[in-house]
């Protein structure tokens, strides 16, 4: 369902404004707590104002993690930023009774066998649909852009070196390779992916992961509202990861099974574009059944990315280095469907 809000309210009287300047972590985000953000005071308009806040993604029990360059590290600036702009709203599927899975594929535009991996992902995606979330990570020698000429000059690698870190940590030595919900700390070949998917697809979830995106095309800003609802008691410790990915990017790709081998108009699928909250995400506090942990990430996107083909992906994984298993995931488009 797609909602588009045109907000004509220029100013709203709000009591008890509190300025918060609390970077967390200092090198990634600024953090604002929602309690003071949605303070509406008393009066006849309090209920309608609270409903407006809720519709636009201003929530009392949410921690707002804001990209530093946006300079929104106070309740007043963030509130005005949200209220005085329009947002396209899209909601992720319900996974309260299903375990959603990730499939992180390692690939590169000069890898002649990588299109085989893409074909397998397309096949699996058609079977498991919203329950499977593919992410194509371009990393390594095959992903390096050429410095001259007209072919293979596009850099599909995600900035920050995250892809190379994943490539090292998951022992990627050959392509195509991938890993389903990080069931192992080593990637597998494409022939194993469906077996791994089938081994966990019927599992009851440990947690529900709600996700709603608020996107402003004019600002090129995405707000990802994430609500984690534990369903099963667990003694494990978890991290929260947030990615942005873009689908259907047409560019050069080598393909050993095509003639010619160099394909000019190849469709690159599910490309990881941005790691929003560091290579291995954000450390979640210990939880209990009955808790709800809520975060909203506010981040910018590149103006060259096609927003109609973009999704925000979030997943929860075990932070024990010996087991990085993804226990729940979800994805929401920037622009929803009518």
N, C-alpha and C positions, 0 to 999 in steps of 0.2 A: 504494500500500500504506500502510495506517495502522497506526501503532504507538503504544500508550499505556503509558507506564512508570509504575508505582507504586513509588516508592523508599522502602523501609522502613529504610534504613541511616541511623542518626542521627548517627553519628560514625565517621570513618575515619582511621586513623593514617597520616599522610603526612609524610615527612621532607623536610628542606631547603626549607621554605617561604621564599619570597622576596617581599618587599613591593615592588611596582612602582608608581610614581606618575608616569606619563609622558603628559600630555595630548597628543593628536595628532589633528586640530588642536585648539588650546586652546578654541576657541569652539564645537566640535561634539561631540567624543567624548573619552573617556578610552581609553587604549590599554594592553592587557595582552598580553604575549607568552606563547604557549602552552608554551614549553619549561619554564618553572618551574611553570606551572599544573598540568601533569600529572606532575610529579615524584613517583614512587611508591617510590623507594628499592629495596632488595633484600629478598628474602624469598619464602616459598612462595606468598604471595597476590599477588605483583606482577603476574603474568600475568592473573589474574581481575580485578584492580583496573583494569589497563590496558584490558581488554575492556569493563568497565563505563564507564570514561571515554569510550571510543570510541563506545559506544552512545548516550551522552547528549550527545555533541557537544563533548567536551573533547579537543582535538587539540594535539599538541606543536608542529607546524609551522604554526600559525595565529596571526594577529594579531587580537586581540579589540578591536573598536571599540565602545565602550559609551557610550550616551547619558548625559550628565553627571548628570542628575537622579537616576539610579539609584544613584549613589554606590557603584559597584563597581569602582573603579579600582585594586584590588590583587588579587594572586593569591588570597589567602586569602578575601576577601569574595566574589569571583566564583565560586570553586570551591564554596563553601558554598551560594551562591545556586543554582547549577546542580544540585548533588547533592541538596539538601533540598527540591526542588520537582518536580512531575511535568510532563512535556512531551509534547504531541501532535506526532508527527513525520511530515513529509510530504516526499517527494522529487520534484524536477522531472524531466521527461523527459530521456532521453539525447540529446544533440546532438553527439556525437563525430564524426558523419559528415554532419551537416546544419547548414545555416545557418538559425538562427531569426531572425525579423524582428519589429521593433516597428512599430506604427502609432499615432502620437500624433495624436489628433483634438482640434481646438479647437472648443469648443461653449459653450452657455449656455442656461439654462432659459427665457429670454425671446427666443430666436432662433427665429423661426417656420419656418425652413427646416432647422434642425439635425436634426430627426427623419429627414430624408432621409439625412443622413450616418450616423446610427445604423443605419438599415435596411441601408445598404451594408456597414457593418462587420459586422453580423450575418450577411449573406450571405457575405462573405469569410471570416469566422470558421468558418462551416460547411464551407467548401471546404478551407482550409489548416490548420484545427484548431490543434494545439499549436505548429505552426511559426510561427504568427502571433500576436503578443501585442498586443492593442489597449489603449490607454490614453486615456481621455477627460479632457482638461484643460479645466476650466471657468475661463474668464478673459475679461476685457474687459467692456464695457458690458452685454452680454447676460447676463452671469453675476452681476451685482450683485444682492444680495437687496433686496427692498423693506423699508422700515423700518416699515411698518404694513400692516394688513389681514390677510387669511387666505391670500392667494395669493403664491407666489414669495418667501417670507420665508426659505427655507432657503439657507444659504451653502454652495455646493458648491466654492468656490474653496479650493485648498490653502493652508494657512497659510504665511507667510514670503514671500509675493509671488513665488514661483517661477513660477506660471502666467503672470503678467504679463510676467516676464522672457522666458520662452519665446515668448510672443505677440509681443513686440517683436523678439527676435533672429531669429525665423523669419518675420518680415514678414507677420503675419496681418492682413489688412485686410477680409476677408469670410468669412462662415460659410455652410455648414460647410466646414472646411478641415482638412487633415491632412498628415502627412509620413511616408513609409515608410522606416524605418531611417535617417532623416536623410540620404537620398541627395542632397538639395540643402539649401542653407541657407534655402530659401523653401518654404512650404507649397504644396500643390496642391489642386485641387478633387477631389471624391469620384470623378469619372469617370476620374481618372488613377491611382488607388491600385492597381487590379488590374494595370495595365500595369507599374507600378514593382515590385510583388511578383513578377510573372513574370520580370522582368529579372534577379532575384538568387536566386530560390527554389532553383535547382539548383546554386548555388555551393558548392564545398567550403569548409568553415569554416577560418578562420585559427587559431581556438582553440576548444577545448572549454570550456564553461562549466557546471560542476556546481553545483547549488543544492539545499540541504536546509533545510527550516524546522523549528524547534523552538518550539512555541507553548504558553504557559501561560495558560489562560483565567482562572484565579483571580488571577494577577498582571497580566493584560493586557500581557504582554511577549512579543515575538517575537525569536528568535535566528535569523539567516539565515547559514548556513554556505555560503561561496562559494569554489569551487576553480577556478582558471583554469589550463588546461593548453595551452600554445602548441603548435600543430600545424605551423605554417609560419613560417620565419624572416621577420621584418619589421623594417624600419628606422623604421616609424611609431611615434608615441608615443600611448598610450591612457589613457583615464580609465575608472573603474568607477562606474556609477550604480546606486543602489538606491531603488526606489519601493515604496509600498504602495498597492493599489487595492482598491475594493469594487464588487461587481457587484449588480445588481437592487435599486436604491434607488427606492422608489415615492414620487413627489412630483409637484408641478405642473410642466408644460411647455407652452409654446406650440407649436402645430402648424398651419401654414397650410392643411393638407390635411384637417383634421378639423372636425367640427361637434359641439360648439363648438370654437373655436380654443384655448381654455384647457382643457387636460386635467388633471384632478385626480390621476388614478392612472396616471401615465406611468412606465414602467420605465426608469430611468437606468442605463446599462450602463457597466462598466469605469471607474468614476470614480476619478481620482487622489486619494488621501486624504493621503498624506504623502511628502515628499521626505526620505529618511533621511539622505543624506550630501551635502547642499548642492546648489545649483542645477545645477552641472556636475560633481558627483561628486568622486571621489578619484583623484589622479594615481598611476597605476601605475608601478612601476619598469620599466626596460628588461628585456626578457625574451629567452630563447633557447629553442629547441626542447629539450625534456627538463626544463625548469623546471616547477614547480608553485607558483603564488602562491595563498595561502589566507588568507581573512579571514572573520571572523564579526562581523556587526553585531548589537548587542543594543539593541532600541528598544521604546518603549512604544506602545500604541495607545489610541485613544479608546474609552471604555466603551460609547458609543452605536453604534459600528460593529458590523455583523453579521459575526462571525468566520467563520461558515459560508460567506459569500460573498466572503471576502477572499483576496488573493494577494500574495505578495512578488514583485516583478519586479526583475531585475538585467540590466544590459547593459553591454557594452564598446564604447566609441566613440573614434574618432580625435579627439584634442584640438587638432589644427591648426584655428584659427578659420576657415580657408577650406574645411575638409572635416570635418564632425562626424559622419561616417558611422558607423552602428552595425554592427560587424562580427560580433557574436554576442550573443545574448540568451537568457533563460530565465525561467520563472515557476513558482512552487510555491504550492499552496493552504496556508492555515493549518491546515486540517483535511483530512487525506487521505481517499481513498476505500477502502472495504474491498475 
